[in-house]
Amino acid sequence: MVLSWNEIKDRAFRLSKEWADAGNERADAQAFLIEFFNVFGISRKKVSSFEHRIKRLNESDGYIDLLWKGSILIEMKSKGKNLDRAFEQAKEYLHGLNDHELPKYILVSDCSKR
């Protein structure tokens, strides 16, 4: 489904209002991301996976909150958490991905309005 720029803006505005009080990563992240993709008319289920298991640089297991292979890696945090640290965590995950899986974009979010 192709959406007009105005429809995307309207959907994004509604999303920001509906999720204004969100802030718990475990409780809110997956539902928020489904709604986020819907803003653009994209079915999250068709393009990405939640909790993609990955080996970190130190060989411990990590879990990418959302991975759309070749496009975007999303790392969600609870409201007020350090997003610089979340970005560093997301970059560590790149080590465990194959070349064709590497995302063009990394997005970190705590769902808050800043």
A tleap script that builds the chain and sets N, CA, C and O, in Angstrom:
source leaprc.protein.ff14SB
mol = sequence {
  NMET VAL LEU SER TRP ASN GLU ILE LYS ASP
  ARG ALA PHE ARG LEU SER LYS GLU TRP ALA
  ASP ALA GLY ASN GLU ARG ALA ASP ALA GLN
  ALA PHE LEU ILE GLU PHE PHE ASN VAL PHE
  GLY ILE SER ARG LYS LYS VAL SER SER PHE
  GLU HIE ARG ILE LYS ARG LEU ASN GLU SER
  ASP GLY TYR ILE ASP LEU LEU TRP LYS GLY
  SER ILE LEU ILE GLU MET LYS SER LYS GLY
  LYS ASN LEU ASP ARG ALA PHE GLU GLN ALA
  LYS GLU TYR LEU HIE GLY LEU ASN ASP HIE
  GLU LEU PRO LYS TYR ILE LEU VAL SER ASP
  CYS SER LYS CARG
}
set mol.1.N position { 0.842 -1.168 0.000 }
set mol.1.CA position { 0.000 0.000 0.000 }
set mol.1.C position { 0.893 1.240 0.000 }
set mol.1.O position { 1.743 1.395 0.878 }
set mol.2.N position { 0.706 2.103 -0.963 }
set mol.2.CA position { 1.470 3.344 -1.047 }
set mol.2.C position { 0.688 4.450 -0.333 }
set mol.2.O position { -0.472 4.714 -0.647 }
set mol.3.N position { 1.341 5.078 0.618 }
set mol.3.CA position { 0.702 6.138 1.393 }
set mol.3.C position { 1.224 7.493 0.968 }
set mol.3.O position { 2.385 7.632 0.584 }
set mol.4.N position { 0.364 8.484 1.037 }
set mol.4.CA position { 0.789 9.855 0.754 }
set mol.4.C position { 1.609 10.369 1.935 }
set mol.4.O position { 1.517 9.850 3.047 }
set mol.5.N position { 2.401 11.385 1.675 }
set mol.5.CA position { 3.202 11.990 2.736 }
set mol.5.C position { 2.296 12.502 3.853 }
set mol.5.O position { 2.637 12.369 5.029 }
set mol.6.N position { 1.143 13.087 3.506 }
set mol.6.CA position { 0.218 13.584 4.524 }
set mol.6.C position { -0.334 12.456 5.389 }
set mol.6.O position { -0.484 12.625 6.599 }
set mol.7.N position { -0.639 11.306 4.784 }
set mol.7.CA position { -1.127 10.160 5.552 }
set mol.7.C position { -0.041 9.659 6.506 }
set mol.7.O position { -0.335 9.325 7.654 }
set mol.8.N position { 1.197 9.604 6.048 }
set mol.8.CA position { 2.304 9.183 6.914 }
set mol.8.C position { 2.448 10.152 8.085 }
set mol.8.O position { 2.614 9.721 9.226 }
set mol.9.N position { 2.386 11.458 7.814 }
set mol.9.CA position { 2.488 12.453 8.886 }
set mol.9.C position { 1.353 12.297 9.884 }
set mol.9.O position { 1.577 12.362 11.093 }
set mol.10.N position { 0.125 12.091 9.386 }
set mol.10.CA position { -1.027 11.910 10.280 }
set mol.10.C position { -0.860 10.668 11.149 }
set mol.10.O position { -1.129 10.701 12.349 }
set mol.11.N position { -0.415 9.574 10.537 }
set mol.11.CA position { -0.210 8.338 11.288 }
set mol.11.C position { 0.893 8.510 12.330 }
set mol.11.O position { 0.767 8.017 13.451 }
set mol.12.N position { 1.967 9.203 11.969 }
set mol.12.CA position { 3.074 9.434 12.903 }
set mol.12.C position { 2.610 10.296 14.081 }
set mol.12.O position { 2.996 10.051 15.224 }
set mol.13.N position { 1.795 11.290 13.804 }
set mol.13.CA position { 1.272 12.149 14.870 }
set mol.13.C position { 0.400 11.332 15.827 }
set mol.13.O position { 0.518 11.461 17.045 }
set mol.14.N position { -0.468 10.496 15.271 }
set mol.14.CA position { -1.318 9.639 16.107 }
set mol.14.C position { -0.470 8.673 16.942 }
set mol.14.O position { -0.752 8.442 18.118 }
set mol.15.N position { 0.556 8.122 16.325 }
set mol.15.CA position { 1.451 7.213 17.049 }
set mol.15.C position { 2.093 7.922 18.234 }
set mol.15.O position { 2.143 7.375 19.335 }
set mol.16.N position { 2.578 9.123 18.014 }
set mol.16.CA position { 3.239 9.858 19.097 }
set mol.16.C position { 2.266 10.159 20.236 }
set mol.16.O position { 2.659 10.139 21.402 }
set mol.17.N position { 1.018 10.435 19.917 }
set mol.17.CA position { 0.009 10.695 20.952 }
set mol.17.C position { -0.346 9.412 21.710 }
set mol.17.O position { -0.420 9.410 22.939 }
set mol.18.N position { -0.565 8.323 20.968 }
set mol.18.CA position { -0.961 7.063 21.582 }
set mol.18.C position { 0.122 6.486 22.494 }
set mol.18.O position { -0.189 5.819 23.480 }
set mol.19.N position { 1.375 6.737 22.171 }
set mol.19.CA position { 2.485 6.140 22.901 }
set mol.19.C position { 3.203 7.142 23.809 }
set mol.19.O position { 4.314 6.875 24.269 }
set mol.20.N position { 2.589 8.271 24.062 }
set mol.20.CA position { 3.227 9.315 24.862 }
set mol.20.C position { 3.607 8.845 26.255 }
set mol.20.O position { 4.586 9.328 26.824 }
set mol.21.N position { 2.849 7.912 26.812 }
set mol.21.CA position { 3.118 7.449 28.173 }
set mol.21.C position { 3.902 6.140 28.223 }
set mol.21.O position { 4.149 5.610 29.306 }
set mol.22.N position { 4.294 5.617 27.067 }
set mol.22.CA position { 5.049 4.357 27.036 }
set mol.22.C position { 6.429 4.579 27.623 }
set mol.22.O position { 6.921 5.705 27.681 }
set mol.23.N position { 7.031 3.514 28.047 }
set mol.23.CA position { 8.368 3.701 28.579 }
set mol.23.C position { 9.008 2.443 29.113 }
set mol.23.O position { 10.147 2.488 29.578 }
set mol.24.N position { 8.312 1.316 29.063 }
set mol.24.CA position { 8.877 0.077 29.565 }
set mol.24.C position { 9.246 -0.806 28.384 }
set mol.24.O position { 8.375 -1.261 27.643 }
set mol.25.N position { 10.548 -1.047 28.213 }
set mol.25.CA position { 11.013 -1.799 27.047 }
set mol.25.C position { 10.336 -3.154 26.936 }
set mol.25.O position { 9.814 -3.502 25.877 }
set mol.26.N position { 10.340 -3.909 28.001 }
set mol.26.CA position { 9.786 -5.273 27.942 }
set mol.26.C position { 8.291 -5.270 27.613 }
set mol.26.O position { 7.825 -6.116 26.850 }
set mol.27.N position { 7.557 -4.349 28.168 }
set mol.27.CA position { 6.107 -4.326 27.979 }
set mol.27.C position { 5.686 -3.677 26.670 }
set mol.27.O position { 4.655 -4.042 26.106 }
set mol.28.N position { 6.466 -2.723 26.179 }
set mol.28.CA position { 5.994 -1.882 25.081 }
set mol.28.C position { 6.713 -2.029 23.746 }
set mol.28.O position { 6.137 -1.691 22.712 }
set mol.29.N position { 7.939 -2.516 23.730 }
set mol.29.CA position { 8.779 -2.432 22.524 }
set mol.29.C position { 8.157 -3.090 21.300 }
set mol.29.O position { 8.066 -2.453 20.250 }
set mol.30.N position { 7.731 -4.328 21.401 }
set mol.30.CA position { 7.247 -5.017 20.212 }
set mol.30.C position { 5.944 -4.410 19.690 }
set mol.30.O position { 5.785 -4.228 18.483 }
set mol.31.N position { 5.017 -4.098 20.588 }
set mol.31.CA position { 3.766 -3.476 20.151 }
set mol.31.C position { 4.039 -2.117 19.501 }
set mol.31.O position { 3.442 -1.777 18.479 }
set mol.32.N position { 4.950 -1.343 20.104 }
set mol.32.CA position { 5.290 -0.044 19.533 }
set mol.32.C position { 5.872 -0.199 18.128 }
set mol.32.O position { 5.501 0.540 17.216 }
set mol.33.N position { 6.779 -1.156 17.954 }
set mol.33.CA position { 7.420 -1.322 16.643 }
set mol.33.C position { 6.434 -1.780 15.574 }
set mol.33.O position { 6.554 -1.380 14.416 }
set mol.34.N position { 5.469 -2.606 15.939 }
set mol.34.CA position { 4.427 -2.989 14.986 }
set mol.34.C position { 3.675 -1.742 14.536 }
set mol.34.O position { 3.428 -1.561 13.344 }
set mol.35.N position { 3.313 -0.889 15.480 }
set mol.35.CA position { 2.606 0.360 15.162 }
set mol.35.C position { 3.502 1.318 14.362 }
set mol.35.O position { 3.034 1.998 13.448 }
set mol.36.N position { 4.789 1.362 14.715 }
set mol.36.CA position { 5.741 2.218 14.000 }
set mol.36.C position { 5.794 1.845 12.514 }
set mol.36.O position { 5.715 2.717 11.650 }
set mol.37.N position { 5.927 0.565 12.227 }
set mol.37.CA position { 5.958 0.124 10.830 }
set mol.37.C position { 4.645 0.439 10.124 }
set mol.37.O position { 4.634 0.765 8.937 }
set mol.38.N position { 3.543 0.341 10.856 }
set mol.38.CA position { 2.236 0.644 10.281 }
set mol.38.C position { 2.133 2.105 9.829 }
set mol.38.O position { 1.397 2.414 8.892 }
set mol.39.N position { 2.864 2.995 10.489 }
set mol.39.CA position { 2.873 4.411 10.073 }
set mol.39.C position { 3.225 4.524 8.587 }
set mol.39.O position { 2.700 5.384 7.879 }
set mol.40.N position { 4.108 3.657 8.129 }
set mol.40.CA position { 4.579 3.689 6.747 }
set mol.40.C position { 3.854 2.696 5.843 }
set mol.40.O position { 4.201 2.543 4.672 }
set mol.41.N position { 2.845 2.022 6.397 }
set mol.41.CA position { 2.097 1.041 5.621 }
set mol.41.C position { 2.853 -0.249 5.399 }
set mol.41.O position { 2.601 -0.958 4.424 }
set mol.42.N position { 3.780 -0.563 6.293 }
set mol.42.CA position { 4.611 -1.764 6.166 }
set mol.42.C position { 4.186 -2.774 7.224 }
set mol.42.O position { 4.040 -2.432 8.397 }
set mol.43.N position { 3.990 -4.006 6.805 }
set mol.43.CA position { 3.708 -5.083 7.746 }
set mol.43.C position { 5.031 -5.553 8.332 }
set mol.43.O position { 5.842 -6.145 7.622 }
set mol.44.N position { 5.258 -5.301 9.601 }
set mol.44.CA position { 6.499 -5.683 10.268 }
set mol.44.C position { 6.772 -7.172 10.094 }
set mol.44.O position { 7.919 -7.577 9.907 }
set mol.45.N position { 5.741 -7.971 10.154 }
set mol.45.CA position { 5.886 -9.424 10.083 }
set mol.45.C position { 6.465 -9.879 8.740 }
set mol.45.O position { 7.152 -10.899 8.676 }
set mol.46.N position { 6.192 -9.134 7.676 }
set mol.46.CA position { 6.671 -9.507 6.345 }
set mol.46.C position { 8.145 -9.182 6.128 }
set mol.46.O position { 8.785 -9.796 5.274 }
set mol.47.N position { 8.695 -8.237 6.877 }
set mol.47.CA position { 10.044 -7.763 6.563 }
set mol.47.C position { 11.076 -7.950 7.671 }
set mol.47.O position { 12.274 -7.835 7.411 }
set mol.48.N position { 10.645 -8.233 8.895 }
set mol.48.CA position { 11.619 -8.225 9.984 }
set mol.48.C position { 11.289 -9.270 11.037 }
set mol.48.O position { 10.232 -9.901 11.013 }
set mol.49.N position { 12.233 -9.431 11.968 }
set mol.49.CA position { 12.022 -10.367 13.072 }
set mol.49.C position { 12.370 -9.694 14.391 }
set mol.49.O position { 13.228 -8.814 14.462 }
set mol.50.N position { 11.674 -10.137 15.431 }
set mol.50.CA position { 11.962 -9.676 16.784 }
set mol.50.C position { 12.968 -10.612 17.445 }
set mol.50.O position { 13.033 -11.802 17.137 }
set mol.51.N position { 13.750 -10.046 18.361 }
set mol.51.CA position { 14.657 -10.814 19.206 }
set mol.51.C position { 15.551 -11.752 18.392 }
set mol.51.O position { 15.654 -12.946 18.673 }
set mol.52.N position { 16.191 -11.173 17.378 }
set mol.52.CA position { 17.110 -11.918 16.518 }
set mol.52.C position { 18.369 -12.258 17.320 }
set mol.52.O position { 19.100 -11.364 17.747 }
set mol.53.N position { 18.612 -13.536 17.518 }
set mol.53.CA position { 19.768 -13.980 18.320 }
set mol.53.C position { 21.066 -13.718 17.562 }
set mol.53.O position { 21.165 -13.951 16.358 }
set mol.54.N position { 22.054 -13.230 18.301 }
set mol.54.CA position { 23.324 -12.824 17.689 }
set mol.54.C position { 24.462 -13.097 18.664 }
set mol.54.O position { 24.263 -13.062 19.878 }
set mol.55.N position { 25.648 -13.369 18.141 }
set mol.55.CA position { 26.847 -13.480 18.986 }
set mol.55.C position { 27.497 -12.108 19.056 }
set mol.55.O position { 27.749 -11.474 18.031 }
set mol.56.N position { 27.763 -11.661 20.265 }
set mol.56.CA position { 28.438 -10.377 20.469 }
set mol.56.C position { 29.944 -10.555 20.287 }
set mol.56.O position { 30.429 -11.676 20.130 }
set mol.57.N position { 30.666 -9.459 20.309 }
set mol.57.CA position { 32.127 -9.492 20.181 }
set mol.57.C position { 32.765 -10.365 21.252 }
set mol.57.O position { 33.762 -11.035 20.986 }
set mol.58.N position { 32.212 -10.367 22.450 }
set mol.58.CA position { 32.772 -11.165 23.542 }
set mol.58.C position { 32.248 -12.606 23.523 }
set mol.58.O position { 32.454 -13.357 24.476 }
set mol.59.N position { 31.571 -12.985 22.435 }
set mol.59.CA position { 31.027 -14.329 22.226 }
set mol.59.C position { 29.800 -14.663 23.069 }
set mol.59.O position { 29.300 -15.787 23.009 }
set mol.60.N position { 29.308 -13.705 23.854 }
set mol.60.CA position { 28.064 -13.951 24.587 }
set mol.60.C position { 26.887 -13.748 23.633 }
set mol.60.O position { 27.006 -13.069 22.613 }
set mol.61.N position { 25.755 -14.344 23.983 }
set mol.61.CA position { 24.561 -14.166 23.161 }
set mol.61.C position { 23.950 -12.798 23.406 }
set mol.61.O position { 23.939 -12.300 24.532 }
set mol.62.N position { 23.448 -12.205 22.352 }
set mol.62.CA position { 22.689 -10.974 22.428 }
set mol.62.C position { 21.431 -11.144 21.596 }
set mol.62.O position { 21.307 -12.096 20.826 }
set mol.63.N position { 20.506 -10.221 21.755 }
set mol.63.CA position { 19.257 -10.293 21.014 }
set mol.63.C position { 18.921 -8.917 20.458 }
set mol.63.O position { 18.678 -7.970 21.207 }
set mol.64.N position { 18.911 -8.822 19.138 }
set mol.64.CA position { 18.541 -7.583 18.462 }
set mol.64.C position { 17.031 -7.442 18.610 }
set mol.64.O position { 16.282 -8.357 18.268 }
set mol.65.N position { 16.584 -6.301 19.115 }
set mol.65.CA position { 15.147 -6.126 19.333 }
set mol.65.C position { 14.361 -6.300 18.038 }
set mol.65.O position { 13.339 -6.985 18.022 }
set mol.66.N position { 14.830 -5.687 16.953 }
set mol.66.CA position { 14.202 -5.869 15.648 }
set mol.66.C position { 15.272 -5.782 14.570 }
set mol.66.O position { 16.102 -4.873 14.573 }
set mol.67.N position { 15.242 -6.734 13.654 }
set mol.67.CA position { 16.173 -6.719 12.524 }
set mol.67.C position { 15.400 -6.913 11.232 }
set mol.67.O position { 14.675 -7.893 11.062 }
set mol.68.N position { 15.567 -5.964 10.330 }
set mol.68.CA position { 15.110 -6.078 8.942 }
set mol.68.C position { 16.402 -6.210 8.168 }
set mol.68.O position { 17.071 -5.215 7.886 }
set mol.69.N position { 16.753 -7.433 7.824 }
set mol.69.CA position { 18.053 -7.716 7.223 }
set mol.69.C position { 18.308 -6.818 6.021 }
set mol.69.O position { 17.473 -6.697 5.125 }
set mol.70.N position { 19.483 -6.191 6.023 }
set mol.70.CA position { 19.880 -5.311 4.937 }
set mol.70.C position { 19.297 -3.917 5.011 }
set mol.70.O position { 19.661 -3.056 4.210 }
set mol.71.N position { 18.398 -3.672 5.957 }
set mol.71.CA position { 17.740 -2.357 6.029 }
set mol.71.C position { 17.951 -1.634 7.356 }
set mol.71.O position { 18.575 -0.573 7.399 }
set mol.72.N position { 17.425 -2.218 8.449 }
set mol.72.CA position { 17.476 -1.491 9.717 }
set mol.72.C position { 17.601 -2.446 10.901 }
set mol.72.O position { 17.023 -3.533 10.918 }
set mol.73.N position { 18.365 -2.005 11.877 }
set mol.73.CA position { 18.483 -2.677 13.163 }
set mol.73.C position { 17.923 -1.700 14.184 }
set mol.73.O position { 18.338 -0.542 14.229 }
set mol.74.N position { 16.975 -2.162 15.013 }
set mol.74.CA position { 16.356 -1.292 16.011 }
set mol.74.C position { 16.623 -1.858 17.399 }
set mol.74.O position { 16.396 -3.037 17.667 }
set mol.75.N position { 17.109 -0.987 18.269 }
set mol.75.CA position { 17.354 -1.346 19.663 }
set mol.75.C position { 16.477 -0.442 20.534 }
set mol.75.O position { 16.618 0.780 20.508 }
set mol.76.N position { 15.593 -1.039 21.286 }
set mol.76.CA position { 14.664 -0.315 22.148 }
set mol.76.C position { 15.163 -0.340 23.586 }
set mol.76.O position { 15.773 -1.312 24.031 }
set mol.77.N position { 14.895 0.735 24.297 }
set mol.77.CA position { 15.236 0.836 25.716 }
set mol.77.C position { 14.058 1.428 26.469 }
set mol.77.O position { 13.173 2.043 25.874 }
set mol.78.N position { 14.053 1.239 27.783 }
set mol.78.CA position { 13.027 1.842 28.618 }
set mol.78.C position { 13.242 3.348 28.674 }
set mol.78.O position { 14.353 3.838 28.473 }
set mol.79.N position { 12.172 4.068 28.947 }
set mol.79.CA position { 12.198 5.530 28.995 }
set mol.79.C position { 13.305 6.025 29.920 }
set mol.79.O position { 13.445 5.575 31.057 }
set mol.80.N position { 14.080 6.962 29.396 }
set mol.80.CA position { 15.139 7.582 30.177 }
set mol.80.C position { 16.478 6.860 30.159 }
set mol.80.O position { 17.459 7.376 30.694 }
set mol.81.N position { 16.539 5.676 29.555 }
set mol.81.CA position { 17.811 4.946 29.486 }
set mol.81.C position { 18.773 5.643 28.522 }
set mol.81.O position { 18.352 6.387 27.637 }
set mol.82.N position { 20.044 5.394 28.706 }
set mol.82.CA position { 21.095 6.025 27.921 }
set mol.82.C position { 21.080 5.503 26.482 }
set mol.82.O position { 21.407 4.340 26.242 }
set mol.83.N position { 20.703 6.353 25.526 }
set mol.83.CA position { 20.616 5.929 24.130 }
set mol.83.C position { 21.989 5.863 23.466 }
set mol.83.O position { 22.149 5.159 22.468 }
set mol.84.N position { 22.982 6.579 23.995 }
set mol.84.CA position { 24.347 6.431 23.475 }
set mol.84.C position { 24.839 5.016 23.744 }
set mol.84.O position { 25.460 4.392 22.882 }
set mol.85.N position { 24.564 4.518 24.926 }
set mol.85.CA position { 24.942 3.151 25.284 }
set mol.85.C position { 24.163 2.147 24.425 }
set mol.85.O position { 24.712 1.124 24.016 }
set mol.86.N position { 22.900 2.434 24.155 }
set mol.86.CA position { 22.082 1.560 23.302 }
set mol.86.C position { 22.653 1.512 21.885 }
set mol.86.O position { 22.646 0.462 21.244 }
set mol.87.N position { 23.145 2.649 21.403 }
set mol.87.CA position { 23.741 2.701 20.061 }
set mol.87.C position { 25.018 1.857 20.017 }
set mol.87.O position { 25.263 1.142 19.045 }
set mol.88.N position { 25.824 1.946 21.069 }
set mol.88.CA position { 27.043 1.132 21.141 }
set mol.88.C position { 26.688 -0.358 21.172 }
set mol.88.O position { 27.355 -1.175 20.535 }
set mol.89.N position { 25.647 -0.700 21.909 }
set mol.89.CA position { 25.176 -2.079 21.956 }
set mol.89.C position { 24.754 -2.548 20.567 }
set mol.89.O position { 25.101 -3.652 20.146 }
set mol.90.N position { 24.011 -1.713 19.865 }
set mol.90.CA position { 23.555 -2.061 18.515 }
set mol.90.C position { 24.737 -2.268 17.575 }
set mol.90.O position { 24.725 -3.189 16.758 }
set mol.91.N position { 25.755 -1.420 17.682 }
set mol.91.CA position { 26.931 -1.572 16.822 }
set mol.91.C position { 27.675 -2.869 17.112 }
set mol.91.O position { 28.243 -3.471 16.200 }
set mol.92.N position { 27.680 -3.310 18.374 }
set mol.92.CA position { 28.313 -4.584 18.715 }
set mol.92.C position { 27.642 -5.746 17.982 }
set mol.92.O position { 28.304 -6.720 17.625 }
set mol.93.N position { 26.347 -5.646 17.761 }
set mol.93.CA position { 25.612 -6.714 17.091 }
set mol.93.C position { 26.034 -6.868 15.628 }
set mol.93.O position { 25.891 -7.953 15.064 }
set mol.94.N position { 26.541 -5.827 15.014 }
set mol.94.CA position { 26.924 -5.881 13.603 }
set mol.94.C position { 27.968 -6.958 13.354 }
set mol.94.O position { 27.985 -7.585 12.295 }
set mol.95.N position { 28.834 -7.168 14.332 }
set mol.95.CA position { 29.908 -8.162 14.230 }
set mol.95.C position { 29.357 -9.555 13.923 }
set mol.95.O position { 29.994 -10.328 13.206 }
set mol.96.N position { 28.197 -9.874 14.451 }
set mol.96.CA position { 27.639 -11.208 14.299 }
set mol.96.C position { 26.746 -11.403 13.085 }
set mol.96.O position { 26.197 -12.487 12.889 }
set mol.97.N position { 26.593 -10.365 12.265 }
set mol.97.CA position { 25.733 -10.470 11.083 }
set mol.97.C position { 26.556 -10.785 9.838 }
set mol.97.O position { 27.716 -10.385 9.734 }
set mol.98.N position { 25.958 -11.496 8.909 }
set mol.98.CA position { 26.579 -11.727 7.605 }
set mol.98.C position { 26.504 -10.440 6.786 }
set mol.98.O position { 25.673 -9.574 7.060 }
set mol.99.N position { 27.362 -10.317 5.791 }
set mol.99.CA position { 27.415 -9.088 4.992 }
set mol.99.C position { 26.058 -8.694 4.421 }
set mol.99.O position { 25.692 -7.519 4.453 }
set mol.100.N position { 25.310 -9.663 3.898 }
set mol.100.CA position { 24.017 -9.331 3.284 }
set mol.100.C position { 22.956 -8.942 4.321 }
set mol.100.O position { 21.913 -8.397 3.961 }
set mol.101.N position { 23.214 -9.218 5.598 }
set mol.101.CA position { 22.275 -8.865 6.670 }
set mol.101.C position { 22.552 -7.494 7.266 }
set mol.101.O position { 21.696 -6.936 7.951 }
set mol.102.N position { 23.743 -6.938 7.014 }
set mol.102.CA position { 24.116 -5.661 7.623 }
set mol.102.C position { 23.106 -4.573 7.271 }
set mol.102.O position { 22.772 -4.389 6.100 }
set mol.103.N position { 22.622 -3.857 8.273 }
set mol.103.CA position { 21.612 -2.827 8.022 }
set mol.103.C position { 22.219 -1.536 7.485 }
set mol.103.O position { 23.375 -1.213 7.759 }
set mol.104.N position { 21.424 -0.812 6.723 }
set mol.104.CA position { 21.826 0.527 6.279 }
set mol.104.C position { 21.676 1.524 7.424 }
set mol.104.O position { 22.387 2.526 7.485 }
set mol.105.N position { 20.739 1.236 8.332 }
set mol.105.CA position { 20.407 2.171 9.403 }
set mol.105.C position { 20.357 1.452 10.747 }
set mol.105.O position { 20.026 0.269 10.832 }
set mol.106.N position { 20.696 2.201 11.791 }
set mol.106.CA position { 20.505 1.759 13.170 }
set mol.106.C position { 19.616 2.802 13.829 }
set mol.106.O position { 19.875 4.002 13.742 }
set mol.107.N position { 18.580 2.336 14.481 }
set mol.107.CA position { 17.670 3.238 15.194 }
set mol.107.C position { 17.614 2.784 16.644 }
set mol.107.O position { 17.383 1.607 16.922 }
set mol.108.N position { 17.824 3.706 17.560 }
set mol.108.CA position { 17.658 3.424 18.990 }
set mol.108.C position { 16.553 4.339 19.504 }
set mol.108.O position { 16.436 5.492 19.086 }
set mol.109.N position { 15.751 3.809 20.410 }
set mol.109.CA position { 14.617 4.587 20.904 }
set mol.109.C position { 14.252 4.168 22.320 }
set mol.109.O position { 14.411 3.012 22.712 }
set mol.110.N position { 13.759 5.144 23.073 }
set mol.110.CA position { 13.143 4.837 24.366 }
set mol.110.C position { 11.679 5.273 24.348 }
set mol.110.O position { 11.049 5.392 25.398 }
set mol.111.N position { 11.145 5.509 23.156 }
set mol.111.CA position { 9.736 5.876 22.948 }
set mol.111.C position { 9.352 7.217 23.549 }
set mol.111.O position { 8.180 7.589 23.500 }
set mol.112.N position { 10.294 7.950 24.112 }
set mol.112.CA position { 9.935 9.212 24.726 }
set mol.112.C position { 10.043 10.354 23.730 }
set mol.112.O position { 10.748 10.267 22.724 }
set mol.113.N position { 9.336 11.409 24.035 }
set mol.113.CA position { 9.426 12.620 23.217 }
set mol.113.C position { 10.571 13.474 23.758 }
set mol.113.O position { 10.543 13.911 24.909 }
set mol.114.N position { 11.561 13.702 22.929 }
set mol.114.CA position { 12.707 14.532 23.352 }
set mol.114.C position { 12.903 15.637 22.372 }
set mol.114.O position { 13.811 16.453 22.533 }
savepdb mol mol.pdb
quit
